[in-house]
Structure formats: C-alpha cells, structure tokens
Amino acid sequence: MSAMDADVERLTEPLRETSTKFYVLLVIAAVFSGMAAIAYFLQLTEGMATTGLRGWGTQGGVPWGLYIGTFIWWVGIAHGGIAVSAAVRLFDLETYLPIARIAELVTIIALPAAATNILFDIGRPDVMWVMIANWPSTISHSPLTWDMTAIFLYFALCGTYLAITLRADVYECRERGTLPSVLDPAYRLFLVGYTPKQDEKTHQMAKWLAIGILLLVPLLSGGVVPWLFATMGMHPGWFGASHGPAMLAESLTNAIAVVIIVAAIFRVGYGWDDVIGDEIFRGLNKVLIALILVTLWFLLQSLVTGSFPAAPSETGELTASLVSGRMAVPFWLAVGGLVVPLGYLIAQALKPSLFSVAASAGAAFMVTAAIFLKKLLFVVEGLLYSTREPLASMFPEGSYWPTLTEVALAFGTVSTSVLIFLVLTKLIPIVELPESDRRAAGAGGSPSGGGSTSSANEPSPSLGASASSADVPEDWTQPDPITDDSTEVTDS
C-alpha cells in the first residue's frame, strides 16, 4: 500500500496529533537555533575576529571556510531535492509520490539556509543590502552576487512549483477541518481563485515546471556554483573543467541521502510503513549506489592527475597534503564515509535480507556527512597552499581552523531547518493526498465533520432513501458538483 491507497485521515495525522517525541525534538531544535542566534549576535558585536577566517595572502589565512563549505552543501541538497520531486511528477513515478513533497520541502528549506551562510560569511548584514542595491553593477564580477541571484531565482521557481501542487491538498484539508483554525485567513488567501476544476490544469503546469527545474539543476548545481571556483586559476585544486559535473554528482548524492533520512524519520515517527514503503527506500538506495560511484570516480580522477609527476607543483603539493599530509584525516574520513555505505548498499541490493530502513538511513547519514567534509576541504584547500609564482614567493602557506562561533552558526542552520520542518508538519500535509479521495470529498461528503462521504454512484437523497437503481431512469445522470457548472437535475 502507498499514499495512493492510504486513508486521508492517516496522511493528515501530523496536522491533528502531536506526540511527546515531537515536542522533545522541537525543543532540542529550538535550543540549538537559539545558540546559533547568540553566536551571530557575538559575531556582529565583536566582528569577524571571533571566527577563524583571515585575509588571504599576507595574513596567512582563508577568507572562505566553514560558512562557504556549508553553503555549497546546502545548495547541493536544494538542487537535488527538487530534482527528485520533478522527476517523480514528470515521469509519473507513482511509487515515489509519497516522498515528492518531502523532497520539495527539503529544497524550500535548504535554499534560505544556503543564503544564510553567505550572510554569515560577509560579516555585516548591511553589505547584503549594498550588494542587492548595486546588483546591476556587481552581477558581472561578484561571485557572491552570482550565488544570491541563483538562489533567489531558484527559490521563486521552486516556491511556485510547491504552491501549485499544494493548493488542492490545502483545500481538501481545510474542508475536512484538519488545518489550524487560527491560520484560516492565511489558508483562504492561499486558495484565492482555486476550484477543484483546476486540478487537471495544475498537473499540466507542474509537469512544465518540472521540465524547467530539471533543465536548471545542471546549470546551477553543476554550473554557476562550481564556476565560482573552477575559473580561478590562481588557487590550486580549484581550476579545472571537471568541477562542474563532479559537483553535480555530489549534489545529487547528497540530496538523495537527505531525502532518505527525512523519509525514514516520518515513516518511523508516524508508523507510515505502508505509505513510505520498503520499495521506495530500495529504489532510492539503488540510485544512491550509482551516484556514489560517480562521485568516487571524479575523486579518483583528481587524485591521479594531482599525484602525477607532470602535475603543477602546487597541485602536487595539495594532493600530497590530502593523501598523507595535514589534511589527510578529514580527507580519508570523507572517503570512508562514501565507501562504507557503498559497501552496505551493494550488499543489501545483492542480498535483500540485509535491507532495513534504519540501516539505509544510517548509510545515508554517513554519505551526507562525507559530502559535507568534502565540500569544506574543497573550499579550504584552494586557499591554504601556495599559488603560482610570483605569488607563491610573496605569501606564506595559510592555516585555518573553525572557531566555536563558526561551528555554532553553520550547524545552527541545520537545527533551524529541522525546526522549520517540524513547524511545517503542523501547517500543511507532508505527503500528497490521494486524488481519488479529494474527488470523493468534493462530490458532496461532509469532510469538515470527519464523516464518510457518499459514493458518486448512489442515487441522490432527494429521490428518497428507499429508491433503488431500478427506480432511476436509464438516461438520468447525476451531475458532478466538481466538474459541472449547473447542479440542476432533469428527467427525460
């Protein structure tokens, strides 16, 4: 059984019922978010001296560190998450429909989280306004302006995509009385102009938007973001044409892993074993296997070319540091975080008895942690080591270690994202409701009272409770209140 067959009451359970575990998780997320707010206040009042970031070159530090690494990590989650949903809707993959909205919400939350890390990195929030006000003049040369422009455009597209697929379910839940009554004015505003007749047109719009999203994912996650680094030839490890497809593979890998984790949490938390079934996790695991292999292939390419004797000296120095130098520990942790889950995923694919949702979620967590480490190393490695002459002789080798302030802010975006996700579970249905139930509710039932709905094949009550099908003329048809403009019944 999937969401297409599950009862609407079960799918709207998060809107109606709140467990003790929910409150505990909510408090934990709120506490860590509060700690992040305190850390940001400290950074604003004390300046960037509270971070481990320093000027590149004479100061021997790195201007980009944990904040930008976390930014790239979030961007990858956002682009890959919406790609999962777009593929499900475009190719009618009904088996995976229960996770489509989860993937959409992951994207909607991840994009602001990514933008927030840029705000942390530039230090003063007023600089963000200066960047926006001077957008026409800065778009041609500012990497951060490129990032923010891409994020805003993508957020607008993904928000529209989510809204048009969500309106039908909000309408249904409002009719059933399962939405918070205090927010009813907001729901009414959200549903302005909506009628159930629009559902077919909505599906068509969603598919066209899905095509646009799938076309933009390679351009943004495999284009704009990696271009910020790949076009800078003065920093070792950054320049190169392979960073685009490599980052695209890492982004999709990361997004699939996060979707697996979130889907597993909802399945366990609400007992949705029959809604988010094993077949969904098995399918996602197979996709994750392929993406991890692609990610490892690009990693192997960079190691082989960087360690080759003919490689530029700064590239060889960087590769040696990753393999056996001071960056070897986080590097091999990242590699292990990909290889170990890959081994399990292949084993459970070959021997189905090894499969479990908990193990799949654990493997996915290791993968997303490994991608995070890899993103951080990629950002820092290009700034730590000497560049080409004459800069190599002018500037010392850099050093960097994130401070507690940076850690609190970077991981605070994770806790805040969890907090937002928890709140959203109380505002909108997390799993798309079955279309058949929406039609049944719209055909004259009493959803607001939680009662059963009448079958569309039953005679109208105005004909008498004892009327049988034989009493109804053959050429009489009952109008459909959803699709017919007129509700007048005429006899032949």
Buried (B, 14 or more C-beta within 10 A) or exposed (E): EBBBEBEBEBBBBBBBEEEEEBEEBBEEBBEBBBBBBEBBEBBEEEEBEBBBBBEBBEEBBBBBBBBBBBBBBBBBBBBBBBBBBBBBBBEEBEBBBBBBBBBBBBBBBBBBBBBBBBBBBBBEEEEBEEBEEEEEEBEEEBBBBBBBBBBEEBBEBBBEBBEBBBBBBBBBBBBBEBBEEEEEEEBEEBBEEBEBEBBEEBBEBBBEBBEEBBEBBBEBBBBBBBBBBBEEEEBBBBBBEEBBBBBBBBBBBBBBBBBBBBBBBBBBBBEBEBBBBBEBBBBBBBBBBBBBBBBBEBBEEBBEBBBEEEBEEBBBBBBBBBBEBEBEEBBBBBBEBBBBBBEBBBEBBEEEEEBEBEBBBBBBBBBBBBBBBBBBBBBBBBBBBBBEEEEBEEBEEBEBEBBEBBBBBBBBBBBBBBBBBBEBBBBBBBBBBBBEBBBBBBBBBBBEEEEEBBEEEEBBEEBEEEBEEEEBEEEEEBBBEBEEEEEEEEEE
